[in-house]
Amino acid sequence: MNHADDKQRAREQWSKDPAGAVYGKTHEVGSREFFDEVEHHRYQDYAPWMPDLMGFNEFAGKRLLEVGCGMGTDLLQFARGGAKVTGVDLTPRSIELSRRHLSLYGQTGEFAVANCETLPFADESFDVAYSNGVLHHTAETAGAVREIHRVLRPGGQARVMLYHRRSFGFWTQVVLLHGILRGEFLRGNSAADIMSKHVEVNEGGGRPLVKAYSRKEARELFSMFREVKIHVEQLTRGEFYFLSGLIPESIFRTLRTTVGWNVIISAQK
């Protein structure tokens, strides 16, 4: 499969089934009720750590670019925090939904259909670049990181989330359950193949490219930045099944920040 095929598959998947849309499916896509449900799930049920760690209220007055803005859920939070936001995405439908999303809540932004590997902006155009769960879906992740570095001003900040290859979910679900117990490794499937089928589950049946990174690999990706900090997050008690109630909260917090599913890079140019 070549890179053009990967891009086309991504466009088809996210056009049919925007990421996160399932959590608002009892309402009309693009309605205020739909966006409210998606937002509630994202920040209350799934990832309550996100607003603080991603810094939604830290960039008032700054020019902020979101690479892969999807339906604009996070972009809206940055706009509410006072940032001057720009969103780019590979799919026209995502851009349409993002523009509508911000407008419904009285916010504005600039939008463009764009490939993260070739951003349509001049050097040093932004103070902040943000990307959540996007760059691990592109063939040239390192090239996308270089593009983020290029469009940031000196001293600019990057906040990027990638999947964590040392996570509890990767080793239990991808490697143990599907790879070993269900025999997918024996059938010639790689960890990336398994993630494509079972991590990025979607109603459209898409099979996107999916990668995961260790802390060390993530740090190396951002080695052209002056300062790089790595955080790990995202683990739910439900992932421990019948053991969930037996884990003390202090231990669970430690697990969440060591073997969580997300590796978050905070880098300064």
Secondary structure, DSSP 4 states (H G I P E B T S, - for coil): --HHHHHHHHHHHHHHS-TTGGGGTTS-TTSHHHHHHHHHIIIIII-TTHHHHHTTTS-TT-EEEEES-TTSHHHHHHHHTT-EEEEEES-HHHHHHHHHHHHHTT---EEEE--TTS-SS-TT-EEEEEEES-GGGSTTHHHHHHHHHHHEEEEEEEEEEEEBTTSHHIIIIIIIIIIIIT-TTTTT--HHHHHHHHTS--TT--------B-HHHHHHHTTTSSEEEEEEE---GGGGGGGGGGS-HHHHHHHHTTS-SEEEEEEE-
